Amino acid sequence: MGRGNGRSDEVARYLADLGISTSSGEDLVVALARRTAGETFDVDGIPLQAEVVLSLPEALACESRILPIHRTEGLLFVAVPEGKMPDGGLAEVEHLLGVTVEAIPVAEIDVAGILVKAHQLLRRRTRRLEPPRSETAILAAGDGRALAELGMPPEILKRLRKALSEPQGLILLTGPAGSGKSATLEAIVRELRRQKLGVATLDRSRGLAALEEALEEDPDAVALDEPESEATVGRAVRAALEGRRVLIAIEAADGAGAIARLSELEVDPHLVGTALRAGLNQRLLRRLCPACREEYTEPAAVLEDLRLDGLLKGVPLQRGNGCAGCDRSGYRGWIAVFEYGDRGPDRSVRGGFQPLVADALSKLVSGQTTLREVSEQIPFTQVLQAADRLNVRRVSP
C-alpha cells in the first residue's frame, strides 16, 4: 500500500488481517480508530484512545499536525493533512517511540482541529479528577482585598463604580460555581461601607423574612449571595425600584443567563428590565508561578486552530516550568478575569459590552496566565470574535 513512510508489506498484511478497506484515507482513519482497544472518547465522530493520543508530546503533534489514531506493538498509524506531509515530524516520532509510523493523508478530516479538541477534552478529564476548588480557596483569591485590588481592568472598574454611585438599581454578578463572584461581592460591600453607606448582606441560607427585616432598617444597598427563594429574589428586585442599590450574585454563564435564571424563578421580566443597571461576569484562571515561569513562543498550528494567529503570532507568552514552590504544577494562586455591560436599549446587559476574552488575553500576554487556561475557561465564541475585533496590546509583566 505504501501510505506515508511506513513499510508497505507489513502495513498491507496488518490491514488485510483486520479486513479493513483502504479505499480512502478518511475511511481508513475511521476504520482503524474503531478498532482501537480500550476506552475511547469521541472527537468529531472519530473514537480516539487517550493512551494513543498522549503517546506523542502535545507540542510535537500540534506543530507537525500529526494525529495518532491506532497503535500495534511496532506500528503507529497517524493522520496528517493531505499535501502537508510532515516528514521531519514523522521521523522524530519514529525515533521517539521506536515504532514504524504509517501516515495517512486526509483531506476531509480536520487533523489540527481534532488535535486541539482532543487535548482540551483530556485536560478537562484530568482536571475533573483533581480535588475540587473549595469555597475557602475561592474566597482566598479575594482574601479581604479592596475592589481596586481584584485585578479588574481600569475601564470596567470605573464603569462599575459609576453604577454603584447611583442611588438605585439592580447589578448582577455572574459566573459559574467557583468563579470568585462571592469574593467580588464582598469587596463591593466593603467599598460601599467605606463610603459610609448602610449595606445589608444576606447569604443563600436567609430567606424572605430576613430580607424584609433588613429592608425595615432602610439600608442604602442590599447584597444577596446566590439567593434560592423565588420570593426573596422577587422582593429584592422590587427593592431596586424603591430607591436602593441591589446586588445579586447568581450562578450563571453571563448576564443573559442570569436574566434567564430570574425568569425561571418567576420574577416579572418587566420589573427586572426596569430595575437592571449593569452586569459583571467573571472567571478564575490559574496564575503562573512567578518563580518558574519561562518565555516561549506558541506553535503557529495551535494559534491557527484557536483562530488567534493574527493576534498572537510571534508574541512571546509565558508558561510554568514547575518548581518546589508550586508543587511542580507551574501555577500558584488565581487571577480573576472580568466582563461588564450596562443595561442596553433592549434591557439586556450589553451596553458598552467589554467581554471576558479582552481581559483574559491582556493577562495572557502580560505573563499572568497561560494560553491553556484561556482556551479552557473563556467561551470559544468570544475567542473567535476576538480574532476579528480585538487589538490586543502587549503588556509588560
C-alpha positions as CSV (number, residue, x, y, z in Angstrom):
1,M,0.0,0.0,0.0
2,G,2.8,2.4,1.0
3,R,1.0,5.3,2.5
4,G,3.3,7.8,4.2
5,N,6.7,6.4,5.3
6,G,5.6,3.0,6.6
7,R,6.7,-0.4,5.4
8,S,4.1,-1.2,2.8
9,D,4.2,-5.0,3.1
10,E,3.8,-5.1,6.8
11,V,1.0,-2.5,6.7
12,A,-0.8,-4.3,4.0
13,R,-0.7,-7.6,5.8
14,Y,-1.9,-6.0,9.1
15,L,-4.8,-4.3,7.4
16,A,-5.8,-7.4,5.5
17,D,-5.8,-9.4,8.8
18,L,-8.2,-6.8,10.2
19,G,-10.3,-6.9,7.0
20,I,-10.1,-3.1,6.5
21,S,-10.8,-1.5,3.2
22,T,-8.4,1.3,2.2
23,S,-10.4,3.0,-0.5
24,S,-9.7,6.4,1.0
25,G,-7.7,7.9,3.8
26,E,-10.7,9.1,5.6
27,D,-12.3,5.6,5.6
28,L,-9.0,4.1,6.8
29,V,-8.7,6.5,9.7
30,V,-12.3,5.8,10.9
31,A,-11.9,2.0,10.4
32,L,-8.7,1.9,12.4
33,A,-10.0,4.2,15.1
34,R,-13.0,1.9,15.6
35,R,-10.6,-1.0,16.2
36,T,-8.6,0.8,18.9
37,A,-8.6,-1.2,22.1
38,G,-9.6,0.3,25.5
39,E,-11.7,3.2,26.5
40,T,-12.2,5.8,23.8
41,F,-13.6,9.4,23.6
42,D,-15.3,10.8,20.5
43,V,-14.0,13.8,18.7
44,D,-15.8,14.9,15.6
45,G,-17.1,11.3,15.0
46,I,-13.7,9.7,15.5
47,P,-13.2,7.4,18.5
48,L,-9.8,8.1,20.0
49,Q,-7.9,6.4,22.8
50,A,-6.3,8.7,25.4
51,E,-3.2,6.5,25.7
52,V,-2.6,6.7,21.9
53,V,-3.2,10.4,21.6
54,L,-0.9,11.1,24.6
55,S,1.8,8.9,23.2
56,L,3.0,11.9,21.3
57,P,4.1,15.1,23.1
58,E,1.3,17.7,22.5
59,A,3.8,20.3,21.2
60,L,5.2,17.9,18.6
61,A,1.7,16.6,17.5
62,C,0.3,20.1,17.1
63,E,3.3,21.7,15.5
64,S,3.6,18.9,12.9
65,R,-0.2,18.2,12.7
66,I,0.1,14.5,13.4
67,L,-3.0,12.8,14.9
68,P,-2.2,9.4,16.4
69,I,-5.2,7.1,15.8
70,H,-4.2,3.4,16.2
71,R,-1.2,1.5,17.6
72,T,0.0,-2.0,17.4
73,E,3.2,-3.4,19.0
74,G,5.5,-2.0,16.4
75,L,3.3,0.2,14.2
76,L,1.7,3.6,14.8
77,F,-1.0,4.9,12.4
78,V,-1.4,8.6,12.2
79,A,-3.5,11.0,10.2
80,V,-1.9,14.0,8.5
81,P,-3.3,16.8,6.3
82,E,-3.2,15.9,2.6
83,G,-0.5,17.7,0.8
84,K,1.4,18.6,4.0
85,M,3.4,15.5,4.8
86,P,5.4,16.4,7.9
87,D,8.4,14.2,7.1
88,G,10.6,15.7,9.8
89,G,7.9,15.3,12.4
90,L,7.2,11.7,11.4
91,A,10.9,10.8,11.6
92,E,11.0,12.4,15.1
93,V,8.0,10.3,16.2
94,E,9.7,7.1,14.9
95,H,12.9,8.0,16.8
96,L,11.0,9.0,20.0
97,L,8.7,6.0,20.2
98,G,10.8,3.4,18.5
99,V,8.0,2.3,16.1
100,T,7.2,2.4,12.4
101,V,4.9,5.3,11.6
102,E,2.3,4.9,8.8
103,A,1.0,8.4,7.8
104,I,-2.5,8.5,6.3
105,P,-3.1,11.7,4.2
106,V,-6.6,13.0,4.7
107,A,-8.4,15.9,3.1
108,E,-11.9,15.7,4.7
109,I,-10.7,15.4,8.3
110,D,-9.6,18.5,10.2
111,V,-6.5,17.0,11.8
112,A,-5.4,20.1,13.6
113,G,-8.8,20.9,14.9
114,I,-9.3,17.4,16.2
115,L,-5.9,17.5,17.9
116,V,-6.8,20.7,19.8
117,K,-10.2,19.4,20.8
118,A,-8.8,16.0,21.9
119,H,-6.2,17.6,24.2
120,Q,-8.7,20.0,25.6
121,L,-11.1,17.1,26.5
122,L,-8.2,15.2,28.0
123,R,-7.2,18.1,30.1
124,R,-10.7,18.6,31.3
125,R,-10.9,14.9,32.2
126,T,-7.7,15.2,34.2
127,R,-9.0,18.3,35.9
128,R,-12.2,16.6,37.0
129,L,-10.0,14.0,38.8
130,E,-8.2,16.8,40.7
131,P,-9.6,17.8,44.1
132,P,-12.4,20.4,43.7
133,R,-11.8,24.0,44.5
134,S,-13.1,24.7,48.0
135,E,-15.2,27.7,48.7
136,T,-12.5,28.7,51.2
137,A,-9.8,28.6,48.5
138,I,-12.0,30.7,46.1
139,L,-12.7,33.3,48.8
140,A,-8.9,33.4,49.4
141,A,-8.5,34.6,45.9
142,G,-10.1,37.8,47.1
143,D,-8.9,37.4,50.7
144,G,-10.3,40.7,52.0
145,R,-8.8,42.8,49.2
146,A,-10.3,46.1,48.2
147,L,-12.3,46.3,44.9
148,A,-9.4,48.0,43.2
149,E,-7.1,45.1,44.1
150,L,-9.1,42.3,42.4
151,G,-7.3,42.9,39.1
152,M,-10.3,44.4,37.3
153,P,-9.5,46.3,34.1
154,P,-9.4,50.0,34.9
155,E,-12.3,50.9,32.5
156,I,-14.5,48.2,33.9
157,L,-13.7,49.3,37.5
158,K,-14.5,52.9,36.5
159,R,-17.9,51.9,35.0
160,L,-18.8,49.6,37.9
161,R,-18.1,52.4,40.4
162,K,-20.3,54.7,38.4
163,A,-23.1,52.2,38.5
164,L,-22.6,51.8,42.3
165,S,-22.7,55.5,42.8
166,E,-26.3,55.7,41.6
167,P,-28.9,55.6,44.4
168,Q,-30.9,52.7,43.0
169,G,-30.8,49.9,40.5
170,L,-30.0,46.2,40.1
171,I,-26.5,45.0,39.5
172,L,-26.0,41.3,38.7
173,L,-22.7,39.5,39.5
174,T,-22.5,36.3,37.5
175,G,-20.2,33.3,36.8
176,P,-20.1,29.5,37.2
177,A,-19.6,27.9,40.6
178,G,-16.1,28.6,41.9
179,S,-15.6,31.7,39.8
180,G,-14.9,34.1,42.7
181,K,-18.1,36.1,42.5
182,S,-18.7,35.9,46.3
183,A,-15.3,37.4,46.9
184,T,-16.1,40.2,44.4
185,L,-19.5,40.8,46.1
186,E,-17.7,41.1,49.5
187,A,-15.2,43.6,48.0
188,I,-18.1,45.7,46.7
189,V,-19.8,45.7,50.1
190,R,-16.6,46.8,51.8
191,E,-16.2,49.7,49.3
192,L,-19.8,50.9,49.9
193,R,-19.3,50.7,53.6
194,R,-16.1,52.7,53.4
195,Q,-18.3,55.4,51.8
196,K,-20.4,55.4,55.0
197,L,-23.3,53.7,53.2
198,G,-25.5,51.2,55.0
199,V,-25.4,47.8,53.4
200,A,-27.5,44.7,54.3
201,T,-26.0,41.4,53.4
202,L,-27.8,38.0,53.0
203,D,-26.4,34.6,52.0
204,R,-28.3,31.8,50.5
205,S,-29.4,30.4,53.9
206,R,-31.5,33.5,54.6
207,G,-34.9,34.0,53.0
208,L,-37.7,36.5,52.6
209,A,-38.3,37.2,56.3
210,A,-34.6,38.1,56.7
211,L,-34.7,40.4,53.7
212,E,-37.9,42.1,54.9
213,E,-36.3,42.6,58.3
214,A,-33.2,44.1,56.6
215,L,-35.3,46.5,54.5
216,E,-37.0,47.8,57.6
217,E,-33.7,49.3,58.6
218,D,-33.7,51.3,55.4
219,P,-30.2,50.4,54.1
220,D,-28.7,52.2,51.1
221,A,-27.8,48.9,49.5
222,V,-28.7,45.2,49.8
223,A,-26.3,42.4,48.7
224,L,-27.6,38.9,48.2
225,D,-25.2,36.0,47.6
226,E,-26.9,33.3,45.4
227,P,-30.4,33.6,46.9
228,E,-32.5,30.5,46.2
229,S,-36.0,31.5,47.2
230,E,-38.3,32.9,44.4
231,A,-40.0,35.2,46.8
232,T,-36.7,36.5,48.1
233,V,-35.3,37.3,44.6
234,G,-38.6,38.9,43.6
235,R,-38.6,41.1,46.7
236,A,-35.0,42.1,46.1
237,V,-35.8,43.2,42.5
238,R,-38.7,45.3,43.7
239,A,-36.3,46.9,46.3
240,A,-34.1,48.0,43.5
241,L,-37.0,50.1,42.2
242,E,-37.7,51.6,45.6
243,G,-34.5,53.7,45.9
244,R,-31.9,51.1,46.8
245,R,-28.8,49.6,45.2
246,V,-29.4,45.9,45.0
247,L,-26.5,43.5,44.2
248,I,-27.3,39.8,43.4
249,A,-24.6,37.2,42.9
250,I,-26.1,34.4,40.9
251,E,-24.6,31.3,39.3
252,A,-25.0,31.8,35.5
253,A,-22.7,31.8,32.5
254,D,-23.2,35.5,31.9
255,G,-25.7,38.4,32.2
256,A,-28.1,36.9,29.7
257,G,-28.0,33.6,31.7
258,A,-28.7,35.4,34.9
259,I,-31.8,37.2,33.4
260,A,-33.0,33.8,32.2
261,R,-32.4,32.4,35.7
262,L,-34.5,35.2,37.2
263,S,-37.3,34.4,34.8
264,E,-37.1,30.7,35.9
265,L,-37.6,32.0,39.4
266,E,-40.8,33.7,38.1
267,V,-39.6,37.2,38.7
268,D,-41.5,39.6,36.5
269,P,-39.3,40.2,33.4
270,H,-40.7,43.8,33.1
271,L,-39.5,44.5,36.7
272,V,-36.1,43.0,36.0
273,G,-35.7,45.0,32.8
274,T,-36.7,48.2,34.6
275,A,-34.6,47.7,37.7
276,L,-31.5,46.4,35.8
277,R,-28.5,48.7,35.8
278,A,-25.4,46.6,34.9
279,G,-23.9,43.1,34.9
280,L,-20.5,42.0,35.9
281,N,-19.3,38.5,34.8
282,Q,-16.1,36.7,35.8
283,R,-14.0,33.6,35.8
284,L,-10.9,32.4,37.7
285,L,-7.8,31.4,35.9
286,R,-4.7,29.8,37.4
287,R,-1.9,32.2,38.0
288,L,1.5,31.4,36.7
289,C,4.1,30.7,39.3
290,P,6.4,33.7,39.3
291,A,9.4,31.6,40.4
292,C,9.5,29.2,37.5
293,R,7.7,30.9,34.6
294,E,9.5,31.0,31.3
295,E,9.1,32.6,28.0
296,Y,8.2,30.7,24.9
297,T,6.5,31.0,21.5
298,E,3.3,29.0,20.9
299,P,3.5,26.8,17.8
300,A,1.7,28.5,14.9
301,A,-0.5,25.5,14.3
302,V,-2.0,25.8,17.8
303,L,-2.7,29.5,17.3
304,E,-4.3,28.9,13.9
305,D,-6.6,26.3,15.4
306,L,-7.7,28.8,18.1
307,R,-8.0,31.5,15.4
308,L,-5.6,33.6,17.4
309,D,-2.6,33.5,14.9
310,G,-3.4,37.1,13.8
311,L,-3.3,38.4,17.3
312,L,-0.6,36.3,19.0
313,K,1.7,35.0,16.2
314,G,5.2,35.9,17.3
315,V,4.1,37.2,20.6
316,P,6.2,35.8,23.5
317,L,4.0,34.0,26.0
318,Q,4.7,32.5,29.4
319,R,4.4,29.0,30.8
320,G,5.3,27.4,34.2
321,N,8.3,25.1,34.2
322,G,7.4,23.7,37.6
323,C,9.3,24.1,40.9
324,A,9.2,23.2,44.5
325,G,7.3,26.4,45.3
326,C,4.3,25.4,43.1
327,D,4.5,21.6,43.7
328,R,5.8,21.2,40.1
329,S,2.4,22.4,38.7
330,G,3.7,25.7,37.1
331,Y,0.8,27.6,38.8
332,R,0.4,29.4,42.1
333,G,-2.8,31.0,43.1
334,W,-5.6,32.5,40.9
335,I,-6.4,35.6,38.9
336,A,-9.9,36.8,38.0
337,V,-10.9,38.0,34.6
338,F,-14.0,40.2,34.1
339,E,-16.6,41.3,31.6
340,Y,-19.0,44.2,32.0
341,G,-22.1,45.7,30.4
342,D,-24.6,48.4,31.2
343,R,-28.3,48.0,30.5
344,G,-28.9,48.4,26.8
345,P,-31.9,49.7,24.9
346,D,-33.2,46.1,24.8
347,R,-32.9,45.8,28.6
348,S,-30.0,43.4,28.4
349,V,-26.6,44.0,29.9
350,R,-24.9,44.5,26.5
351,G,-24.5,48.3,26.6
352,G,-20.8,49.2,26.0
353,F,-20.0,45.5,26.4
354,Q,-16.4,44.6,27.4
355,P,-16.0,40.8,27.0
356,L,-14.1,38.3,29.2
357,V,-11.8,37.5,26.3
358,A,-10.4,41.0,26.2
359,D,-9.3,40.9,29.9
360,A,-8.1,37.2,29.5
361,L,-5.9,38.0,26.5
362,S,-4.5,41.1,28.2
363,K,-3.5,39.0,31.2
364,L,-2.2,36.2,28.9
365,V,0.3,38.5,27.0
366,S,1.4,40.1,30.3
367,G,2.5,36.7,31.6
368,Q,0.0,36.3,34.3
369,T,-1.6,33.1,33.0
370,T,-1.3,30.6,30.1
371,L,-3.0,30.0,26.8
372,R,-4.2,26.7,28.1
373,E,-6.2,28.4,30.9
374,V,-7.6,31.0,28.5
375,S,-8.7,28.4,25.9
376,E,-10.3,26.2,28.6
377,Q,-12.1,28.9,30.7
378,I,-13.2,31.5,28.1
379,P,-16.1,30.8,25.8
380,F,-14.7,29.8,22.4
381,T,-17.3,32.1,20.6
382,Q,-15.6,35.0,22.3
383,V,-12.2,33.8,21.2
384,L,-13.4,33.7,17.6
385,Q,-14.8,37.2,17.9
386,A,-11.5,38.4,19.4
387,A,-9.7,37.2,16.3
388,D,-11.8,39.7,14.2
389,R,-12.4,42.6,16.6
390,L,-9.7,42.9,19.3
391,N,-6.4,44.8,19.0
392,V,-4.5,43.3,22.0
393,R,-1.5,45.3,23.1
394,R,1.4,43.6,24.8
395,V,1.5,44.4,28.5
396,S,4.8,44.2,30.3
397,P,4.8,41.6,33.1
